[in-house]
């Protein structure tokens, strides 16, 4: 009887240990993936903030340029000439 129980008990312990090791492996992989996801979200949020600031600044320049060019038509003509010939 002992000859049968000991090998079965050893097999059961080995199966349990494999399950525990596999669970630990999966948990560790999930932790790494979650940490990478958090880092990626932070980078995305940071870039979104930078883009918002740049778009806001560009819009302010656009509004200022339109107003200045309305007030000074000779500068408007010079601006268009410069834009068409000097910037490519």
C-alpha positions as CSV (number, residue, x, y, z in Angstrom):
1,X,0.0,0.0,0.0
2,X,2.8,2.4,0.9
3,X,4.5,1.5,-2.4
4,X,1.5,3.0,-4.2
5,X,0.7,5.9,-1.9
6,X,4.2,7.4,-1.8
7,X,4.6,7.7,-5.6
8,X,1.0,9.1,-5.9
9,X,1.7,11.6,-3.2
10,X,5.0,12.6,-4.8
11,X,3.2,13.0,-8.2
12,X,0.4,15.1,-6.5
13,X,3.1,17.4,-4.8
14,X,4.9,17.8,-8.2
15,X,1.6,18.8,-9.9
16,X,0.8,21.3,-7.2
17,X,4.3,22.8,-7.4
18,X,4.0,23.1,-11.2
19,X,0.7,24.9,-10.8
20,X,2.1,27.3,-8.2
21,X,5.2,28.0,-10.3
22,X,3.0,28.6,-13.4
23,X,0.6,30.9,-11.4
24,X,3.6,32.9,-10.2
25,X,5.0,33.1,-13.8
26,X,1.6,34.3,-15.1
27,X,1.3,36.8,-12.2
28,X,4.8,38.2,-12.9
29,X,4.1,38.6,-16.6
30,X,0.8,40.4,-15.8
31,X,2.6,42.7,-13.4
32,X,5.2,43.6,-16.1
33,X,2.5,44.2,-18.7
34,X,0.5,46.4,-16.4
35,X,3.5,48.4,-15.4
36,X,4.3,48.9,-19.1
37,X,0.7,49.9,-19.8
38,X,0.8,52.5,-17.0
39,X,4.1,53.9,-18.3
40,X,2.6,54.1,-21.8
41,X,-0.4,55.9,-20.6
42,X,1.8,58.5,-18.8
43,X,3.8,59.1,-21.9
44,X,0.6,59.5,-24.0
45,X,-0.9,61.9,-21.4
46,X,2.3,63.9,-21.4
47,X,2.4,64.1,-25.2
48,X,-1.3,65.1,-25.3
49,X,-0.5,67.9,-22.8
50,X,2.4,69.1,-25.0
51,X,0.3,69.0,-28.1
52,X,-2.4,71.0,-26.4
53,X,0.0,73.7,-25.4
54,X,1.5,73.9,-28.9
55,X,-1.9,74.0,-30.6
56,X,-3.0,76.8,-28.2
57,X,0.1,78.8,-28.9
58,X,-0.3,78.3,-32.6
59,X,-3.9,79.5,-32.5
60,X,-2.9,82.6,-30.5
61,X,-0.2,83.4,-33.1
62,X,-2.8,82.9,-35.9
63,X,-5.3,85.2,-34.3
64,X,-2.6,87.9,-33.7
65,X,-1.3,87.6,-37.2
66,X,-4.8,88.0,-38.7
67,X,-5.5,91.1,-36.6
68,X,-2.1,92.7,-37.4
69,X,-2.5,92.0,-41.1
70,X,-6.0,93.5,-41.2
71,X,-4.7,96.8,-39.7
72,X,-1.6,97.1,-41.9
73,X,-2.4,96.2,-45.6
74,X,1.2,97.0,-46.8
75,X,2.6,94.5,-44.3
76,X,0.0,92.0,-45.5
77,X,1.3,92.2,-49.0
78,X,4.9,91.8,-47.9
79,X,3.9,88.9,-45.7
80,X,2.2,87.1,-48.5
81,X,5.2,87.7,-50.8
82,X,7.5,86.3,-48.2
83,X,5.2,83.3,-47.5
84,X,5.0,82.5,-51.2
85,X,8.6,83.0,-52.2
86,X,10.8,82.4,-49.2
87,X,9.3,79.5,-47.4
88,X,9.2,76.0,-48.9
